[in-house]
Structures are given as structure tokens and as C-alpha cells.
Amino acid sequence: MSENRNKAAVISPQAVTAPPVKRARGARMGVLIGPEQGAPNFITRRFVLAPGARIPAHLHPTIEHEQVMVRGEMVLGMDGEVRTVRAGDAMYLPAGCAHWYENREAEEVEFLCIIPNAQGYDTEWLEEPPEGAFLG
């Protein structure tokens, strides 16, 4: 995609590869906008969680997350607080905030996650992968 560097672009979510999320069950993630599109400061990722999906508890010591629910409803744990979030909700997870995601509904969930384009992306896992997790 280097021909798109530093040019405005429209990216279809269906055109982006979304491999399974490591250590998660039923979750996929693809980068919609990032360095490959010439975006120097932020990375926009699209997560899709199947019914029964779970991303176990973890934190990122130096990376904040800004998220927007696009479709569906899921349960989100943030520093010990458990919230149900729905399409249209926006979530802010500061650096160091322990968090986890679970789709307890019968429909897929989709959310966008924007992170800074920073050197390194440390993750501290606070839970073991759930049964059936992708360990690849």
C-alpha cells in the first residue's frame, strides 16, 4: 500500500485482513488505518467478536486506547468495573488500565480501537487464555 502514503484514503473494512487475536477466543482484529496508509500518529484497528468471544484481562503500561462500539453489545471490564457497552458508546482506557472483553450475545460485536503509533506495544496478561483461545 505504499502508493497510498501521505494521500487521503477510504478503506473498506471488508478489504482488510482480520486474523485471530492471539490469546483470545473468537476475536479477530485488522488494521484499518496505520503506517501502511501513511498515518504517522495513530493506528485505527477494527475488532470483531463472535458470539461467546473473550479477550482475557490484560493491560498496556504505556499505551492508551480510545474505542468506539460500531455494532452489537458486549461486556467490558475496566480496572475492576464491569460495564455493558453498546453500539455508539465510546470508551477510554488510559495507559495501565486493566481491561477485558466478552461477547455474551448471539450476534457479532464490532468496535474500533485507536492507539498511538508508538515504538513498542507492551502487553501484560493478567489472565490465562480462555478455553478454545487462538494461541498461534
Helices and strands as residue ranges (DSSP letters): G 2-4, G 13-15, E 25-33, G 35-37, E 42-59, E 65-71, E 73-78, E 81-86, E 90-93, E 99-102, E 109-116, E 124-125
